[in-house]
């Protein structure tokens, strides 16, 4: 074994293609913007609304119109589905609702969302506990829904203040984990994760008209073998092997943080106490289950049992109940228990400081006060008065289920947790992000002590191992490194061991190695340019504005693409097969990523995700689907393309759209922001309004064009920010509103005339 005093050049390797990692914590804006209170208007036939309230346990969706207004966005969506949501809350006077954008128009999304949940929060006099919880979870880096408050209007009647909570579905998991092809299970009472049988069918049994572990994706396959395997390992693995085996199938580190949140917030309606309210997602990128919290309104002192949740023992939170293996098995392992304690103290120090929490809560109280004062349903379940709203942030109420004020609960829980915490030295915590096709590894190691060394071990094809130890810089308890390995048939895998200055060590993976990609392609092609939010830039042969992907051939000879593949999933390289089509030398080919193969030979069977994902070209099956070219991209802006700043180049950035021609640097106005131009209502009937928002300069002209580029209206005296445009003379269909800034570019938005 060779010992070096300095970091090897391996740790200084540059990544040839800039990789934008999937953002597991997307921004709140625009839908979940929380410094204002948006208004949600639902227009629905009164008979349909009456039926909703007469049949409270029905999940039938009724057709309605959705209008969203947060002063920045004003959007109208016709033909949405509207129904009640929840379980016991359906019997409340202040009911909760689900809005579905894709019930009657399959595949439709609004702002990258298929559904919204409007929760009445009728148990909570502050109407703030779940919002506080979701914000804390996201800050603590637990994958959790976004949330804000909205005012709800039914047929123009204000019916109260609601929590607007992001739906946990395929769009959610794709935005957090970069894939949505894994199994997503909604786990409701009595989801205790105890072992039944090795037979996967044992976990399909349900109560109350639904399965306890309700599969929400891949329903046709209905394959529970992954869940059965996870539960078997969790329950039946001996203690001495649990760390090794459990970390192969479960993101334990993320769950430790979620576990801490449940204890701090007294989330008794979660898995630790009431075996309820969580999701499990089988992340196909890592082959591990991810824990996702759900429905956290009964928290921070809301109590129905006479329990002192603020004093409950953090190391015995399940109360000795053996049927809580997700807590009991993990907390019983010394390595996990010590890391749990380390994270718990970090959680209190970083996110539960009394002054900042109090400021946060009082700001929420002031923001929500007017909406609560006018909420006629707020008093109807427990007699809450507006004065109760103001005082309940600090003091208990006379109703039994609010025995302690919100800030008082937090103060007590923090104090008792600090008394109960047993802090010990931890082994280094190692996290890895691995791109299996580019062999790019991003490693982060952290510790409560100074990190001393990192050992890198390469496992070769003949099962021999070569290791090198690197002494880390002094006085550091965090180490980050990024490295790329060239495909090499001799190198089978890699693992790391990190040691701190107290001799504590951790290995990643715990008892296996990261499988390296050993194949490469000799074909030269590039993903040259993509557009994942094509609202009005270029239409396909049917006139639809679909996502598109441009392929570039940099060679001096034509290349036939037959036998090659295109995919948005690195672990599913043969997702879409190219037809027998040829790209000429130095030529381009544009494909429509619309999920509609029947529309033509150049239409793929998948769409691009405007929230960000991977896209790549792969070699033939004979060549083991070796990656020819690909990259990851982040959140995209409408009608701005993304790709290589020079054709086939290494730098990737936003571009001026140029399908089938040489790529061009972005030449539109410097501040690219989809909110700069607002059009409403959209679709429009008799008139529509154009608002130009926060521009440093007004455009030279405003043009109304059809999708063929023909100009129907032109306004050259642009001296104000708001215009009302009559639709007379415009036939029904799709038109474009163009702000023309001359040499500095254009802003374009689509308007539908009904």
LINWOKA-V963327 format. One record per residue. OMEGA is omega in degrees with one decimal (999 if undefined). NEAR is the number of other ideal C-beta (glycine too) atoms within 8 Angstrom. Layout:
omega = [OMEGA:OMEGA]
near = [NEAR:NEAR]
This chain:
omega = [-177.2:-179.3:-179.9:177.8:-177.3:179.0:179.4:176.0:177.7:-175.7:178.1:-177.3:176.9:174.9:-174.2:177.7:179.2:-177.5:175.9:-175.5:175.2:-178.6:-178.2:-178.2:-176.7:-177.4:178.9:-175.2:0.9:-172.0:-173.6:175.0:-168.4:174.4:172.1:178.6:178.3:174.2:175.1:179.0:174.1:175.6:-171.8:175.8:-174.6:177.6:177.3:178.8:178.0:179.0:177.7:-177.8:178.4:-177.5:-167.8:-179.2:177.5:175.0:179.3:176.9:176.1:-178.8:-179.0:174.2:-178.3:175.9:-179.2:-177.8:174.2:-179.0:174.8:176.7:169.4:-174.7:174.3:177.3:179.8:168.0:175.8:175.0:-176.3:178.8:171.7:174.4:176.8:177.7:179.6:-177.6:178.5:178.2:179.6:175.5:174.5:-171.7:177.8:-172.2:173.1:176.0:-176.9:-178.7:-173.3:-179.5:-175.8:175.1:-172.4:177.7:-177.6:174.2:170.9:-177.6:178.1:179.5:174.5:-176.9:171.4:175.5:176.6:-173.2:-176.3:178.8:-170.3:179.5:-168.7:-179.4:178.2:-175.3:-171.0:-172.1:-178.3:177.3:176.5:-178.5:-179.6:179.0:179.6:-179.8:-179.3:178.1:-179.1:175.2:169.2:179.9:-173.2:-179.9:169.3:-174.6:166.5:176.3:176.3:169.2:-177.3:177.2:175.0:-176.8:175.8:175.8:179.3:-177.4:169.9:178.3:-176.0:168.4:178.9:-170.9:-179.0:177.8:173.8:-175.0:-177.8:179.7:179.2:-175.8:178.2:179.8:-178.3:-171.4:176.9:177.4:179.7:-177.6:177.6:177.3:176.3:-177.5:170.7:-171.4:-178.7:-176.2:3.3:-175.9:-177.6:-179.9:174.6:-177.3:174.7:176.9:176.0:178.7:-178.9:-179.9:-179.5:-176.5:175.6:-179.4:-177.2:176.5:174.4:174.5:176.9:176.1:175.7:174.2:-169.0:-179.1:-175.9:177.3:176.6:-174.5:-178.8:178.2:177.1:-174.8:-178.4:-174.3:179.0:178.6:179.3:178.8:178.2:-178.4:177.9:179.1:-178.4:-174.1:-165.8:-179.4:176.5:-177.5:-174.6:-179.8:-169.7:-178.7:-179.0:-173.0:-176.7:-177.5:172.6:-171.6:-173.1:174.7:-174.7:-175.6:177.9:-179.1:176.8:179.4:176.8:177.4:178.4:178.0:-179.6:-178.6:179.6:-174.8:-173.8:178.0:-177.1:-179.8:175.6:-173.1:-172.9:-178.1:-171.3:178.3:-168.9:162.8:169.5:174.6:168.5:178.1:176.6:-177.3:-174.8:177.1:-178.2:-174.8:179.1:172.1:173.9:177.1:179.7:179.0:-174.1:170.6:-173.2:-178.5:179.8:-172.8:174.7:172.6:172.4:-170.7:178.2:-170.7:-176.6:-179.4:172.2:-175.5:-177.5:-179.0:-174.2:-175.7:-176.5:179.3:177.7:-171.2:178.3:176.5:179.2:-179.0:-176.9:-177.2:174.9:-173.4:-178.4:174.2:-171.5:-178.7:-176.3:-176.7:-179.3:-179.8:-174.7:-179.7:179.6:179.7:-179.7:177.9:174.2:-179.5:178.3:179.0:-178.4:178.9:177.4:179.4:179.3:-175.5:-173.1:-169.2:-175.7:174.3:-170.6:-176.1:-178.1:177.1:180.0:177.7:178.7:-175.3:179.8:175.2:176.7:179.8:-179.0:-179.6:-172.6:-168.4:-176.6:-179.9:177.6:-177.6:-178.7:-177.7:-174.8:177.7:-178.8:-177.6:-161.5:-178.4:-175.9:177.5:178.7:175.5:179.8:177.4:176.6:177.6:-176.6:-174.8:-172.5:173.9:-176.0:-171.4:179.9:177.2:-179.5:178.6:-170.9:-171.5:174.8:-173.4:-177.2:177.4:-174.5:-179.6:178.0:177.5:-177.6:179.3:-178.4:-178.0:179.1:-178.3:-178.0:177.9:178.2:176.4:-175.4:-174.5:173.4:-175.0:176.3:175.3:178.0:169.9:179.5:177.3:-176.7:173.8:-177.0:164.5:-173.4:172.6:-170.5:-175.7:175.2:-177.4:178.1:-179.2:172.1:-174.2:171.9:175.0:177.9:-174.0:171.8:178.3:174.8:175.5:-174.1:-175.0:174.4:178.7:178.7:-177.3:176.1:176.4:-175.2:-176.6:178.9:177.9:169.2:-176.2:175.0:-176.6:173.7:-179.1:179.3:176.2:-176.0:178.8:-178.7:173.3:176.3:176.0:173.5:177.6:177.3:179.1:176.0:-175.5:178.7:178.6:174.7:178.3:-175.1:-176.6:-179.7:-176.6:-175.2:-176.3:-176.1:170.9:-174.6:171.2:180.0:-177.7:175.8:-173.4:173.7:179.1:176.7:-176.5:174.3:176.7:174.3:-11.7:-171.4:-175.7:-178.1:174.9:176.7:-177.8:179.6:175.8:-174.4:-178.8:176.7:-177.7:177.0:-178.4:-179.9:174.4:-179.7:158.9:-168.0:-175.3:175.8:169.4:-176.3:178.4:-176.9:-180.0:-174.8:-173.5:-178.2:-179.3:175.6:-174.3:178.5:179.5:-178.7:178.1:-174.9:173.0:178.6:-178.5:178.4:175.7:-178.5:175.4:-175.8:-172.5:-179.1:178.6:178.5:179.9:173.7:-174.7:179.6:-178.5:176.8:-174.0:175.3:-177.9:171.8:180.0:-179.7:-178.6:175.6:-169.4:-176.7:-176.4:-179.7:-178.6:174.9:171.6:175.6:-178.7:-175.6:172.2:-179.9:175.8:-179.0:-175.0:-174.6:171.2:178.6:179.3:177.9:179.9:-173.5:-179.1:-175.7:-178.5:-177.4:-177.9:179.3:-175.4:-177.7:175.8:-175.3:178.3:176.2:175.0:172.0:179.3:-178.4:175.8:179.0:176.2:179.1:170.1:-176.4:172.4:-175.9:-178.6:-176.8:178.0:178.8:178.8:173.2:177.0:179.9:179.1:175.2:177.4:176.6:175.3:172.7:176.9:-179.9:-177.6:-174.3:178.7:-178.4:173.9:170.3:-179.4:-175.6:-179.6:-174.1:-174.6:166.9:-175.1:-179.2:-178.4:-176.2:-178.8:-176.9:-176.0:173.5:-176.0:163.5:-173.7:-178.8:-179.2:178.0:174.8:-178.0:-179.1:-176.2:176.1:-178.9:-177.5:177.0:-177.2:-167.4:-177.5:-179.2:-175.3:-176.7:-178.7:-178.4:-179.0:-179.5:178.8:179.1:-9.9:-179.7:11.3:-179.1:177.9:-176.2:178.3:168.2:-175.0:175.5:174.3:176.1:-168.5:165.2:176.4:177.0:176.4:175.4:-179.2:175.7:-178.0:170.5:-178.2:171.2:-176.3:169.5:-173.5:175.4:177.2:-179.8:-177.1:178.4:179.7:176.2:177.6:-175.6:177.3:-177.0:-175.6:177.1:-173.4:-176.9:-180.0:173.1:-173.1:173.7:-177.6:179.7:-176.4:177.0:178.9:177.1:179.3:-175.3:175.1:-179.6:171.5:-173.6:168.3:-174.8:-179.9:179.0:-175.9:-177.5:172.7:-176.2:165.1:-175.2:174.3:-177.6:174.9:178.3:178.1:-178.3:999]
near = [5:5:6:10:4:6:8:9:5:7:10:6:9:5:10:6:9:8:10:8:7:10:10:8:7:7:4:8:6:9:13:11:12:9:4:8:11:13:11:15:11:15:8:13:8:7:6:12:12:8:9:13:8:6:8:10:4:8:5:6:10:13:11:12:12:14:14:13:10:10:4:8:11:9:11:11:11:6:7:14:13:16:13:12:11:9:5:6:12:12:5:11:7:10:12:14:13:13:14:12:15:11:8:8:8:4:6:8:10:9:7:9:12:11:11:11:13:16:14:12:12:11:9:11:11:12:13:13:16:15:13:13:14:14:10:11:12:11:8:11:8:12:9:8:10:11:13:14:14:12:13:13:12:9:9:6:6:9:9:13:14:15:13:15:13:11:12:11:10:9:13:12:17:13:13:11:13:10:12:8:8:13:12:15:12:10:14:10:8:7:12:9:11:8:9:6:6:4:6:10:6:9:12:10:7:9:8:4:4:8:8:13:13:11:12:8:10:10:7:4:5:8:8:13:7:10:14:14:9:12:13:10:13:14:11:6:10:5:7:4:8:11:10:9:11:14:11:11:11:13:11:10:9:12:12:13:13:12:12:13:16:14:14:12:12:16:15:12:11:13:16:13:12:9:11:12:12:12:12:14:13:13:14:11:9:6:8:11:12:14:13:13:15:10:5:15:12:9:13:11:14:13:12:6:5:3:7:5:11:11:6:11:6:10:8:8:12:10:6:5:7:6:7:13:13:11:12:11:12:14:10:7:11:5:8:12:11:12:13:13:12:11:11:13:11:8:14:12:7:8:8:11:8:9:6:7:11:9:8:10:14:9:8:12:13:7:10:14:10:6:12:12:8:7:11:9:11:13:9:7:10:9:6:11:7:8:6:10:17:9:10:14:12:8:7:8:10:2:9:5:9:12:7:9:12:15:11:12:14:12:9:11:12:12:8:10:13:9:6:9:10:6:6:6:7:11:11:14:11:12:8:11:7:8:11:9:10:13:12:11:14:11:14:10:15:9:15:6:10:10:18:8:10:14:12:11:12:10:12:11:8:4:7:6:8:7:9:10:11:13:9:11:4:5:4:9:9:9:12:8:9:11:10:12:10:6:11:8:6:6:13:11:10:13:12:13:10:16:12:15:7:6:6:12:10:11:10:10:10:8:6:6:10:10:7:12:11:9:10:7:10:4:8:9:13:11:14:12:15:15:17:12:11:13:10:10:10:9:8:13:5:6:7:7:11:13:13:13:14:15:15:13:15:9:8:4:5:9:11:7:13:8:7:14:13:13:14:11:11:13:8:9:13:10:11:11:7:11:8:7:11:8:13:7:8:7:9:12:12:11:12:14:15:12:9:8:8:4:10:7:5:9:13:12:6:10:8:13:11:9:12:14:12:10:14:16:12:14:13:7:7:4:9:7:12:12:16:13:9:14:13:14:12:7:9:13:10:9:12:14:13:13:12:14:10:7:10:8:7:7:8:11:7:8:15:10:11:11:12:7:5:5:11:8:6:10:7:11:11:3:6:9:7:6:10:11:13:10:11:10:10:11:10:12:8:6:9:12:11:13:10:11:10:5:9:3:6:7:12:7:9:14:12:13:11:10:11:4:6:6:8:9:8:8:9:6:4:10:4:5:6:8:8:8:10:7:11:5:5:8:4:4:8:11:14:14:14:11:11:10:13:5:4:7:9:8:12:12:12:12:13:10:13:6]
